[in-house]
Amino acid sequence: MRSNCLSLYLFLFFELVWFNGKAQQIRSLYDGRILGSKVTLSQDEQPTLQMYLPSKEKASGAAVIIFPGGAYAFLAYAEEGIVVAQAFAENGIAAFVVKYRLPKNQTGEDKSFIPLMDAQQAMKTVRSRASDWNLDPKKIGVVGYSAGGHLASTLGTHFNKSYIPNQENISLRPDFMILVYPVISMSDPLTHLGSKISLLGMEPSREKVDLFSNELQVTNDTPPTYLTHTGDDGLVDVNNSIVFYQALQKKGVDAELHLFPKGNHGFVQRLTVNEWMNPMLFFLKREGFYKPN
């Protein structure tokens, strides 16, 4: 029994995968008890952090924490997680893909905060281990796709309140945000209804809708933000990105909005990597977060 428990613990703590011939680590997001869970999680539901570290020759010291989309009902982990992480690592930026918990798998009134707890835990973990992974703790940002963009922007607008234990007082504020066809608002008719129902339930209060409508939560301390979307997105209204950009502008936050005329939702899966990656890298260079080696 003791041997089986130890084996399970080691599996949950880390697992090795391969990238460019090098072992990449998958860590459990929590070293001990998983915070906030009201149900027993299966092995596949355990929140994890998968690392893609660049070579020493390419390493810039910058890092991104990546949140795949999936309407808070599933995770597009390969397309909007692993592929993205590999592209960043190839360009010298350490990448960490978060397999965050889905609120639909939770019970209790606080299920809406479960993904945010995992996002804060991911930021705390990466920043606290920055020296171990040769990262600059002041150059750690977030990347989010679709509903993952909502989670990334929630982290970037709700960092002053910790939903996780943080006795070390580690900053939970991302240094920058990259939001790709993001869900931003939970307000009708702008929101993506599936994401809203999954996160907030069928009849959320006005207070909770406003709290998770991140265009309403922008301050002058919100991180610099790069947004990209397509005008013909038939799933998540492009105005999500536009209203967030406008809110950032009103508060004097550096922001860039890159709109493609066509491509629909999930366009990064159809474009070449350079088409969507290069504008992001140029933004990070202009903001002083990235200097390629």
SVG drawing of the C-alpha trace seen along z (x, -y; Angstrom):
<svg xmlns="http://www.w3.org/2000/svg" viewBox="-31 -57 55 59">
<polyline fill="none" stroke="black" stroke-width="0.4" points="0.0,0.0 2.8,-2.4 4.6,-1.7 1.4,-2.3 0.7,-5.6 4.3,-6.7 4.0,-5.8 0.8,-7.7 2.2,-10.8 5.3,-10.8 3.1,-10.5 0.9,-13.4 4.0,-15.5 5.8,-15.1 5.8,-13.2 8.3,-13.4 7.5,-14.1 9.8,-15.0 10.4,-18.2 13.3,-18.6 14.9,-15.5 14.8,-16.8 12.6,-15.7 9.8,-18.1 8.2,-18.0 4.5,-17.8 4.0,-18.9 1.0,-18.7 -0.2,-22.3 -0.6,-21.7 2.0,-19.9 -0.6,-18.7 -4.4,-19.1 -6.1,-20.5 -7.7,-23.7 -11.5,-24.3 -12.5,-20.9 -15.9,-19.7 -15.6,-16.4 -13.0,-13.7 -11.0,-14.3 -10.0,-11.6 -6.4,-11.3 -7.2,-13.1 -8.8,-15.9 -5.9,-16.7 -4.6,-20.3 -1.1,-20.3 1.6,-22.5 3.6,-21.3 6.9,-23.0 8.7,-23.8 12.0,-25.4 14.1,-26.9 17.7,-25.9 20.3,-27.8 21.5,-29.4 18.0,-30.8 16.7,-31.5 15.6,-35.2 14.5,-35.0 10.9,-35.7 8.1,-33.2 4.5,-32.7 1.8,-30.7 -0.7,-29.4 -4.4,-28.7 -6.1,-26.7 -9.7,-27.4 -12.7,-25.2 -15.7,-27.2 -14.9,-26.1 -16.3,-22.7 -13.2,-21.1 -9.6,-22.0 -8.1,-22.4 -4.9,-21.3 -2.9,-20.2 -4.0,-22.9 -4.0,-25.9 -1.5,-24.6 1.3,-22.3 1.6,-23.7 1.7,-27.3 4.2,-26.4 6.6,-24.8 6.4,-27.9 7.3,-30.2 10.1,-27.9 11.6,-27.8 11.8,-31.6 13.5,-31.6 10.5,-32.1 9.8,-29.5 6.3,-28.2 4.0,-26.6 0.7,-25.0 -1.9,-24.9 -4.4,-22.1 -6.9,-24.0 -9.9,-22.5 -13.3,-22.9 -16.1,-24.4 -18.6,-22.0 -16.8,-19.2 -17.2,-21.0 -20.1,-21.4 -20.7,-24.2 -21.4,-27.9 -17.8,-28.8 -17.2,-26.8 -16.8,-29.9 -13.5,-30.7 -12.0,-27.3 -10.2,-28.1 -9.0,-31.4 -7.5,-29.6 -5.6,-27.4 -4.4,-30.4 -3.2,-32.1 -1.5,-28.9 0.3,-28.6 1.5,-32.2 2.7,-31.7 4.5,-28.5 6.3,-29.9 7.3,-33.2 8.5,-31.4 10.6,-29.0 12.0,-31.7 15.6,-31.4 15.4,-27.6 14.3,-27.8 16.5,-30.8 13.6,-33.2 13.3,-36.9 10.5,-37.2 9.5,-40.5 9.0,-39.1 6.3,-36.4 3.1,-36.9 0.0,-34.9 -1.4,-33.7 -5.1,-32.7 -7.3,-31.4 -11.0,-31.8 -12.3,-30.9 -8.7,-30.5 -8.4,-34.2 -11.2,-34.9 -9.2,-33.1 -6.0,-34.9 -7.7,-38.3 -9.4,-37.4 -6.0,-36.7 -4.8,-40.0 -7.6,-42.0 -8.2,-40.2 -4.7,-39.8 -5.1,-42.1 -7.2,-39.5 -5.6,-36.1 -7.9,-33.1 -5.1,-30.7 -2.8,-30.7 0.0,-33.1 1.8,-33.7 5.0,-34.5 3.1,-37.4 4.3,-36.5 2.9,-38.8 0.0,-37.2 0.0,-40.0 1.1,-38.9 3.6,-41.2 1.8,-41.1 -1.2,-39.5 -1.6,-38.0 -5.3,-37.3 -6.3,-35.4 -10.0,-35.5 -10.8,-35.9 -14.1,-35.8 -13.9,-38.9 -17.4,-39.8 -20.0,-37.7 -22.7,-40.3 -25.4,-39.6 -25.3,-39.8 -21.5,-40.2 -20.6,-37.0 -20.1,-33.5 -23.2,-31.8 -21.6,-28.4 -18.6,-29.8 -20.9,-31.9 -23.2,-29.0 -20.2,-26.7 -18.5,-29.2 -21.4,-31.1 -24.3,-28.7 -27.8,-29.2 -28.9,-32.2 -25.9,-34.1 -26.4,-37.2 -25.7,-40.6 -22.9,-41.0 -21.2,-37.9 -21.7,-38.7 -20.1,-42.1 -17.2,-40.6 -16.3,-38.2 -16.9,-40.8 -13.3,-41.8 -13.8,-44.9 -15.4,-46.3 -12.4,-45.4 -9.6,-47.3 -7.5,-49.7 -4.3,-51.6 -2.4,-48.7 -3.7,-46.2 -0.8,-44.6 0.1,-45.7 -2.0,-43.6 -1.8,-42.3 -5.2,-41.3 -5.9,-39.5 -9.2,-38.4 -11.0,-38.0 -13.8,-40.2 -15.8,-37.2 -15.5,-35.2 -18.8,-33.4 -18.3,-31.9 -16.8,-34.7 -17.9,-38.2 -14.9,-40.3 -16.3,-43.1 -15.0,-41.2 -11.5,-42.2 -12.6,-45.7 -14.3,-46.7 -11.3,-45.4 -8.9,-47.4 -11.1,-50.5 -11.1,-49.9 -7.3,-49.6 -7.0,-52.8 -9.2,-54.7 -6.9,-53.7 -3.7,-54.5 -2.6,-50.8 -0.3,-49.9 -2.4,-47.8 -2.3,-46.5 -5.3,-45.2 -4.5,-43.1 -7.6,-42.2 -7.7,-39.8 -10.6,-40.4 -11.3,-36.7 -10.3,-33.4 -13.2,-32.7 -12.7,-31.2 -9.6,-29.2 -7.7,-30.9 -4.3,-30.1 -4.9,-26.5 -5.1,-27.4 -2.4,-30.1 1.3,-29.4 3.1,-29.8 5.0,-32.9 1.7,-34.7 0.4,-34.7 3.6,-34.5 5.6,-37.3 3.2,-40.1 3.1,-38.8 6.9,-38.8 7.1,-42.3 4.7,-43.5 6.8,-41.9 10.0,-43.4 8.5,-46.9 7.3,-46.6 10.7,-45.5 9.8,-41.9 11.6,-40.1 15.0,-40.3 15.9,-37.4 19.4,-35.9"/>
</svg>
